[in-house]
Amino acid sequence: MLHQSEHVGQLGVIKTMEICSRRGWVCSLPTLNCRYDLLIDRNNGKIDRVQIKTTNSKKSDGTFRVRLKKHNRTYNAKEIDILVIYIPSLEKLVGLYPKHFNNKTDLILRFEKSDRYENTNALQINKHLF
């Protein structure tokens, strides 16, 4: 039986696969446990290794926090080409390249810019939609 967090994680994989399929991209799931959740062939001659995270962890300042450690290891560009973050409450997928997540333990995302709570480390969701 899957734990609640595994169910939520699978939703992120399914949503990502849905978007990719609508774009005509081919998705493949790894047969062994590895650092990525999905392989995506975007018909550009390259296959991307994609790690998918899901968050609904919204803070009072309107930001979302995403934990990027698995088994006490961060993700890096040698293992992952794209990090996709699914935010169920917004029905949004965020796509980030290694310059945004390489060896970081967590990320902060903001849906829109706010003068009241200006978190300089927050990535704006609308600029990184997948």
Secondary structure in CASP SS format (residue, H / E / C, confidence):
PFRMAT SS
TARGET T0000
AUTHOR 0000-0000-0000
METHOD secondary structure of the structure
MODEL  1
M C 1.00
L C 1.00
H C 1.00
Q H 1.00
S H 1.00
E H 1.00
H H 1.00
V H 1.00
G H 1.00
Q H 1.00
L H 1.00
G H 1.00
V H 1.00
I H 1.00
K H 1.00
T H 1.00
M H 1.00
E H 1.00
I H 1.00
C H 1.00
S H 1.00
R H 1.00
R C 1.00
G C 1.00
W C 1.00
V E 1.00
C E 1.00
S E 1.00
L C 1.00
P C 1.00
T C 1.00
L C 1.00
N C 1.00
C C 1.00
R C 1.00
Y C 1.00
D C 1.00
L E 1.00
L E 1.00
I E 1.00
D E 1.00
R C 1.00
N C 1.00
N C 1.00
G C 1.00
K C 1.00
I E 1.00
D E 1.00
R E 1.00
V E 1.00
Q E 1.00
I E 1.00
K E 1.00
T E 1.00
T C 1.00
N C 1.00
S C 1.00
K E 1.00
K C 1.00
S C 1.00
D C 1.00
G C 1.00
T E 1.00
F E 1.00
R E 1.00
V E 1.00
R E 1.00
L C 1.00
K C 1.00
K E 1.00
H C 1.00
N C 1.00
R E 1.00
T C 1.00
Y C 1.00
N C 1.00
A C 1.00
K C 1.00
E C 1.00
I C 1.00
D C 1.00
I E 1.00
L E 1.00
V E 1.00
I E 1.00
Y E 1.00
I E 1.00
P C 1.00
S C 1.00
L C 1.00
E C 1.00
K E 1.00
L E 1.00
V E 1.00
G E 1.00
L E 1.00
Y C 1.00
P H 1.00
K H 1.00
H H 1.00
F H 1.00
N C 1.00
N C 1.00
K C 1.00
T C 1.00
D E 1.00
L E 1.00
I E 1.00
L E 1.00
R E 1.00
F C 1.00
E C 1.00
K C 1.00
S C 1.00
D C 1.00
R C 1.00
Y C 1.00
E C 1.00
N C 1.00
T C 1.00
N C 1.00
A C 1.00
L E 1.00
Q E 1.00
I H 1.00
N H 1.00
K H 1.00
H H 1.00
L E 1.00
F C 1.00
END
